[in-house]
Amino acid sequence: MARQRSKSDLPTKICPVCGRPFTWRKKWADCWDEVKYCSDRCRRRKNQQATPESQ
């Protein structure tokens, strides 16, 4: 049986909308290069850029 990877060993990207890092998921195995957003919510809000929340 193959040894599982540690979560810290998985590739990560930064979401351009919320600015948070997100890690590789198995469902993105075939399209990781095209993945830009961490969630559907960020994908829908793609016209907004990451802004510091200083309120």
N, C-alpha and C positions, 0 to 999 in steps of 0.2 A: 504494500500500500504506500502511496506517495505521501511524503511529509507535507503538512500544511504550512503555508507561509504565515508569518507573523503580520499583524495589521500594519506595523511600522515599516515593513518591507514592501508594502504595496505602493504603486506610484500615486502621486497626488497632483492636483491642479488647484488654482485659485479661481473662484467664481468671479467674473467681471461685474456682476450686479451687486452681490452682498459683500464681496471681498473676503469670504471665508474659504479656507482650504477644504477640499473634499477628496476622498480616496476612491480608487478603482473599485468597481463592483462587477460581479460576475456577469450580470446582464449587459454590461458594456464591453465585454471581452472582444467582440467583433468590430466595435465602432469607437474605441477609446480615443482615437485621434480626432474624431468629429465632436466628441462631447465637450461642451463649453460651459454649461450651467450645472449647478449642483442639484437643482430641483425643478419641477414643473413651474412652481411659483416664480422662480428667478427667470426661467425661460420666457414666461409671459410678461415679465417686467423688464425685458432686455433693453428697452429704450432708456432706462435709468442707469446711471453709472454709480459706482461705489462712492458713497459720500460718508464722511465721518459724522456719526450721530452725536452732536454736541448740544443737546437740548436740556 
